[in-house]
Amino acid sequence: MKSNTIKELLTGEKLLQEVKVKGWIRTFRSNRFIALNDGSTINNIQCVVDFENTPENVLKQINTGAAVTISGTLIESQGKGQRVEIQVQDIEILGIANPEEYPIQPKKHSLEFLREKAHLRVRTSTFSAVMRVRSALSFAVHQYFQQNGFYYVNTPIITGSDAEGAGEMFRVTTLDAKKPPLNDKNEIDYKEDFFGKETNLTVSGQLEGEAYAMGLGKIYTFGPTFRAENSNTSRHLAEFWMIEPEVAFLDLDGNMDLAEDFIKYVVGYALDNCKDDLEFLEQRLLQEEKTKPQAERSEMKLTDKLRFVLENNFKRVSYTEAIEILKNSKPNKKKKFSYTIKEWGADLQSEHERYLVEKHFKAPVILFDYPAKIKAFYMRLNDDGKTVRAMDILFPGIGEIVGGAQREERYDVLKEKIKAMGIDEKELWWYLDLRKFGTATHSGFGLGFERLVLFTTGMTNIRDVIPFPRTPQNAEF
């Protein structure tokens, strides 16, 4: 007999039919009722065991965490909380789970504890829900771009350039760490390395993405990126996934239109296709909020926050206007901000971004035309000589979720900016070539996928929205 998923059984019309299902036992109570889950849905299916006709050696192995095959009849449930249940006729133990050793017992576990059990935490309701939402969002990303004429490009993971100019990169080398070859200056001779030069794990596929956009027109990348920032916060990972579209012949206004349309599409997809998981995560968040002081509680439920994004036009505000709003705000005047805004040119913090979204405009915000000094070298310089055609999208509860820009398409201007920022022009000769041969206006943005999953699921720590987090002093699993 073909096996069914639990999702199929709970949503289908197989009453009074013989069914077979495989999964992991969540609970076994009264020597009679198994709550079974196979990962296909947040919901368990109840399986009613006839303990009098079940061999004792089998009953002893029916423990939380065990993998089983259950065959029986799907009937209308006699109890509350479920529509159907399985009247068990046969149960086969596929894999035992010693209750004295299995750590994911049917009780509340802290998220910190579960991070130490990252190989098993997906068997909990919270993490299975998060990972199903993550999967749905990933599908929606590809579906959006494919439906809108974008080509998927796989940019290099190993690179010789630093797209962000931050220098926080992981080195890739085959040289002997104890006895590396030295040049005549007594420095490590990377000419002897595998690639014949110093190479790193990429922080962004943007630069290579631009090259392909200038031939294919519209492309997107969606892959792993790496940053060696020694930051142990709830918002930073050393390995994370980035979504980066690049579009030829697109200016900043078109870039803002694209980013808003894209985000609304993927959030809307999650709302339409992850109802059970989002409902569970919303209830989980409401319980968590009750433990916080009143002042720290969110004003919106999870699904309300998602609809807030869908139902509001994103407010477009220049950096200059935003600085004036923040300077004159009550939190700033009363020094309630941790970082007081004193003058134009300040780098905005999450608290400032959230104030603009949640308190002032009460809508998602797109800030644009940032000071050149606080943005990357590749952003197009405005005619005022002090701002660039950059844009950031700010969301409630999270602050910045997207960063993008119209790219600098003028050869001489880009060359001067590279020089001014102390970047080795030789490393970017090919990037400058794009400005010599058929240059044109082009734009793009980057969205950290984990930030999107964090926002959509209501989780508060980015380590809980990626299967196996990589952070300082932690590369377990």
Secondary structure, 3 states (H helix, E strand, C coil): CCCECHHHHHHCCCCCCEEEEEEEEEEEECCCEEEEECCCCCCCEEEECCHHHCCHHHHCCCCCCCEEEEEEEEEECCCCCCCEEEEEEEEEEEECCCCCCCCCCCCCCCHHHHHCCCCCHHHCHHHHHHHHHHHHHHHHHHHHHHHCCCEECCCCCEECCCCCCCCCCCEECCCCCCCCCECCCCCECHHHCCCCCCEEECCCCHHHHHHHHHHHCEEEEEEEEECCCCCCCCCCCCEEEEEEEEEECCCHHHHHHHHHHHHHHHHHHHHHHCHHHHHHHHHHHHHHHCCCCHHHCCCCCHHHHHHHHHHCCCEEEEHHHHHHHHHCCHHHHCCCCCCCCCCCCCCCCHHHHHHHHHHHHCCCEEEEEEEHHHCCCCECECCCCCEEEEEEEEECCCEEEEEEEEECCCHHHHHHHHHHCCCCHHHHHHHHHHHHCCCCCEEEEEEEHHHHHHHHHCCCCHHHCCCCCCECCECCC
